[in-house]
Amino acid sequence: MSDPAARPGGDPAAAPAEAVAAPFIQADPDAAPTDAPRDRSRLYGALMLLISCGALFGALAANLQDFRTMRAKAQDRLERIVEGAALRVGAEVGATLRLSSLALQGVADDWIDDPDAFAARHQRTIASITATLETVDFIVILDARGRIQWFRSPKIIGHDRSDRAYFAAAMRGEVFFGDPLTARMTRKRVMPLAAPMRDADGRIRGVLAIALQTETFAAAFAQLLAESGASVTLLSSTGEAFISLGGDETPVSEQDRAGHGTRAELLAALALGPDLRWTARTAVPESPYEVVAVHSAAHAAADWRRTAQQRLLFALALAALALSSWRVVKRSEAALREKIRLAGAALFAARQSHAAIDALLASVGDGVVISDDAGGVLRATPPALELLRARDPEQALPRLSRAFPELGKMGRAAQADFPPRPLTVRGGATRDVACSAHQVFLHGRVLRLCILRDASNASRIERNRAEFIGAIQHEIRSPLQAIIGGIRMLRTLLGQDAGEKPARVLDISDRNAQRLLNLVNDLLMLHTIDEVGLTVELRPTPLRAALAEAVESMAGYAGGLGVTLRLDPGAAEASALVDAERLQQILANLVSNAAKYTPEGAAVELSVQASDRDATISVADPGPGIPLHLRPVLFERFSRERGAADERRPSTGLGLAITRQLVEAMNGTIAFETRTRDEAAQGATGTVFRVTFPRAREAAGDAAPGALAPSA
């Protein structure tokens, strides 16, 4: 993979930081989210709505068409039923009249006007004819004057019925159909008929009245209505029903007579209601009677209704599915847009981060080369190109591999440092170059960051420092020790013979020389700690005895300042795991600092407090306290109050820094509490340093060696 900065005419230093992340960014961070998901969602929603409406309208149209077809078939079936029923009624009535007339032809020819004589003469014949005609309930014979000539009940023979309509119609030669009635004697529903009785010459001799039973038409209607689900009613001219047979034996209503519209029928059929009934009617030939057939849609449309409901349910399910899928698409669209928004924000943040990285790399003085496991260079800063004597990033990687072949043996190690080696840099000069390699495993790929550092200056500085420390040790400390020894010897030799002024000069010279020697010793101590570390021997040490020893050794120094050292009589008898010699060095630093800032005539308090796990040494002075600005940096090197290094309080600013490193080397901690005049108000000022070590009984064994590592 090539660096974009390596294109002809490009500046390698200006390569964008996005090149580092280019393999992992597949979209333009500046590209705004498009409305494509929203447009697709709208199109999909419109399509789903169209499908839903099409399914519903299609189901309704199919149901309506099937309903019309089913209705036409049912109506045609009803028409055939009523026509057949009317023909059957007419045929039965005509056959009955013909049979009756033929059977009574002899009676008409042998007519006797006397009712009693007529009945006596034709009683047997008429009874036999009545029994033969199964459809006839009873027969009444009237003479031309309207008197009853024969009836099965002798009580009414001779009664006058000339005022009856059927008599008048029959005497005019017509067949009369009366309204249905219930026979008094048999309690049966009968249809009254009246026809003229003619003799062989065709003369009307009387009137034959016949009552037809319902059984006359029941068998005929049953054949027509078999498995049709319809009902048939025979109506008189006044609308009174003579017989009603079939699956729906409900009397014909005015609604049946009026019929229904297709829309109302469809709605009624869908509602599964019993109100929808189809009707058909026709007149009985040569009679005022008519036959009305009624077919209930609840029966006729049962199969259609099941099919229609299935269609509607399917259409509704399809519509619900379409709506649900559209809602899912809407939610998916919202989630997609949110992801696009978050991705855009992430890419924008990545662009900002890359720009910051680019600026950071440009500000680093060391050379940086970033490559991947495919052998491509993602980034090479100008200092790296200069140290590798490369014209472009593509040339930098091979030269880096030749200069540091160990890079190919890193494997999956996260970091490796390679010592300086001489390289010929741009311009022909030779410099010592060190390399620090870091590997990052990301998405199955390996990115390697190599930092090239020009170690020539560092090596030179290190050599200069070593020479400086050697010079201090041999050229300054040794002469100082000799000078101090000479001053003290001269002061001893002069004794009381020295005058006041020479004695004062000797004292000043001694103090200044001692202060310079202390500074040299502190510098050498810090150099030792930084370079090779400080080894300590941790042994159980009684702390009260250690404090007593420090008080005894520092009493002369404190007395010279007019300060008293006092060991707390209640100090705990506790032992700690420390290096006794280094502990005395710590106590000397703390006690000397406390004595410097303690007013003349006052005392420095030393004590020991113990707990189950730790033992704490306290060194307290009633001095002016530590200023606020010095507290955060008190344990740093060369930290001291400006103007503090006077004759009474000479200071190098290194004592507390050395003290903290010694304490930490022995697994201890150091802290302080202080109050200045402003903080103490009416109370006392002063400072307390507390050094805490683990108690000796916590250790396993008599001795535990420890070491202070060299400082970085």
Buried (B, 14 or more C-beta within 10 A) or exposed (E): BEBBBBEEEEEBBEBBBBBBBBBEBEEEBEEEBEEEBBEEBBEBBEEBBEBBEEBBEBBBEBBBEBBEEBBEEBBEBBBBBBBBBBBBBBEBBBEBBEBBBEBBBEBBEEBBEEBEEBBEBBEEBBEEBBEEBEBBBBBBBBBBEBBBBBBBEEEEBBEEBBEBEBBBBBBEEEBBBBBBBEBEEEEBBBBBBBBBBBBEEEEBBBBBBBBBBBEBBEEBBEEBBEEBBBBBBBBBEEEEBBBBBBBBEBBBEEEBEEEBEEEEBBEBBBEEEEBBBBBBBBBBEEBBBBBBBBBBBBBBBBEBBEBBBEBBEEBBEBBEBBBEBBEEBBEEBEEBBEEBEEBBEEBEEBBEBBEEBBEEBBEEEBBBBBBBEEEBBBBBBBBBBBBBBBEBBBBBBEBBBEBBEEBEEBEEEEEBEBEBEEBEBEEEEEBBBBBBBBBEEEEEEBBBBBBBBBBBEEBEEEEEEEEEBEEBBEEBBEEBEEBBEEBBEBBEEEEEEBEEEEBEEBEEBBBBBBBBBBBBBBBBBBBBBBEEBBEBBBBBBBBBEBBBBBBEBBBEBBEEBEBBBEBBEEBBEBBBBBBBEBBBBBBBBBBBBBBBBBEEEBBBBBBBBBEEEBBBBBBBBBBBBBEEEBEEEBBEBEBBBEEBBEEEBBBBBBBBBBBBBBBEBBBBEBEBEBBBEEEBEEEEBBBBBBBBBBBBEEBEEEEBEBEBEEEE
